[in-house]
Amino acid sequence: MALALVGRIAGRTTAEAIQLMIEYDPQPPFDAGSLAKAPRAAKDLLKAGLNR
C-alpha cells in the first residue's frame, strides 16, 4: 500500500526506486524489487539518491 501511495504522490519511478532500495520483490504494485527486474529509470534515480 505504501508503494502505491508513493506512486501517486511522487510518481511511478520514485516508487520503483524505493521498491528496489528495500528489495521488496513480490511484484504488486510494481515489479521493480530486484536489479534484474527494475526499469533503468528507477535504477538511475536510486543511484542519484532519489533526488530529482
Backbone bond lengths (Angstrom), bond angles and torsions (degrees), N, CA, C in turn:
res aa  C-N    CA-C-N  psi(-1)  N-CA   C-N-CA  omega(-1)  CA-C   N-CA-C  phi
1 M - - - 1.440 - - 1.530 110.86 -
2 A 1.321 116.83 -40.97 1.462 119.69 -178.71 1.529 111.12 -62.30
3 L 1.324 117.16 -39.98 1.466 119.61 179.54 1.522 111.45 -65.87
4 A 1.311 116.95 -36.81 1.465 120.00 176.96 1.526 110.17 -64.57
5 L 1.320 117.34 -39.60 1.455 121.18 178.45 1.530 110.82 -65.93
6 V 1.331 117.12 -43.86 1.465 120.73 176.45 1.525 109.69 -59.67
7 G 1.314 116.55 -41.62 1.462 120.62 178.57 1.527 112.33 -58.66
8 R 1.321 116.49 -39.58 1.470 120.50 179.20 1.527 111.68 -72.00
9 I 1.338 116.60 -38.11 1.461 120.43 -175.05 1.531 112.19 -83.50
10 A 1.329 116.21 -48.95 1.469 120.31 -171.84 1.521 113.69 -108.98
11 G 1.322 117.57 -6.97 1.455 121.19 178.26 1.518 113.43 104.62
12 R 1.308 114.23 156.84 1.461 121.96 -176.46 1.529 112.59 -59.97
13 T 1.321 117.65 -43.75 1.457 120.65 -177.30 1.524 111.07 -61.49
14 T 1.311 117.41 -41.08 1.465 120.98 177.98 1.523 110.26 -64.50
15 A 1.309 117.28 -43.23 1.467 120.96 178.33 1.532 110.86 -62.73
16 E 1.322 116.85 -41.55 1.466 120.35 178.33 1.525 110.74 -65.55
17 A 1.327 117.94 -38.57 1.464 121.07 178.23 1.525 110.64 -64.42
18 I 1.322 117.12 -40.47 1.461 120.65 177.52 1.520 110.02 -66.19
19 Q 1.316 117.10 -42.80 1.465 120.34 178.32 1.518 110.16 -59.83
20 L 1.322 117.20 -40.67 1.459 121.31 177.93 1.526 110.37 -66.51
21 M 1.326 117.76 -42.40 1.456 122.07 -178.20 1.536 110.92 -60.93
22 I 1.328 117.93 -40.99 1.465 120.32 -178.81 1.527 112.16 -90.41
23 E 1.328 116.03 0.91 1.470 123.42 178.53 1.528 112.12 53.56
24 Y 1.318 116.06 44.39 1.457 123.11 177.39 1.522 107.05 -89.59
25 D 1.337 116.09 109.09 1.463 119.18 -167.96 1.525 116.90 -121.89
26 P 1.315 120.70 27.62 1.462 117.21 175.85 1.524 113.66 -81.86
27 Q 1.281 119.70 -11.93 1.452 131.31 173.44 1.513 114.10 111.38
28 P 1.316 121.54 -76.75 1.459 118.92 -172.57 1.521 113.08 -58.33
29 P 1.284 121.43 145.73 1.460 126.09 -1.61 1.522 112.81 -84.32
30 F 1.334 118.26 -9.52 1.457 122.18 178.88 1.523 108.69 -128.74
31 D 1.305 118.00 156.41 1.462 121.92 179.18 1.526 108.66 -109.37
32 A 1.345 115.35 69.98 1.462 120.19 -174.09 1.518 112.01 -138.04
33 G 1.326 117.85 27.74 1.452 120.90 -173.59 1.514 115.87 -85.27
34 S 1.316 118.14 -0.18 1.465 120.91 177.72 1.523 108.92 -141.81
35 L 1.318 115.08 157.35 1.472 119.01 179.79 1.525 111.92 -59.49
36 A 1.317 116.52 -32.54 1.463 120.38 -179.30 1.531 112.59 -67.68
37 K 1.333 117.20 -28.52 1.460 121.22 -174.66 1.535 113.98 -103.47
38 A 1.313 117.51 -25.50 1.471 120.91 -172.54 1.522 111.63 -66.85
39 P 1.323 116.76 140.57 1.461 120.11 176.06 1.535 110.89 -67.34
40 R 1.299 116.34 154.26 1.473 122.29 -178.89 1.529 111.11 -55.19
41 A 1.331 117.76 -40.86 1.466 120.90 -178.46 1.527 111.55 -61.17
42 A 1.324 117.73 -39.37 1.467 121.26 178.51 1.525 110.55 -67.66
43 K 1.321 116.78 -40.80 1.471 120.48 177.92 1.519 110.80 -63.44
44 D 1.322 116.42 -43.35 1.461 120.82 -179.92 1.525 111.25 -64.64
45 L 1.333 117.00 -41.31 1.459 120.96 178.92 1.521 110.64 -64.75
46 L 1.308 116.84 -40.82 1.466 120.84 178.57 1.529 110.58 -63.74
47 K 1.326 117.40 -42.19 1.454 121.04 177.31 1.516 111.77 -62.72
48 A 1.322 116.43 -33.75 1.466 121.00 -179.45 1.525 111.63 -80.04
49 G 1.303 117.72 -1.56 1.455 121.27 178.23 1.519 114.08 84.09
50 L 1.312 117.46 27.19 1.457 124.38 -179.91 1.520 112.45 61.58
51 N 1.308 117.60 17.08 1.471 121.07 177.05 1.510 109.69 -93.86
52 R 1.315 116.93 127.91 1.455 120.99 177.59 1.489 109.49 -116.04
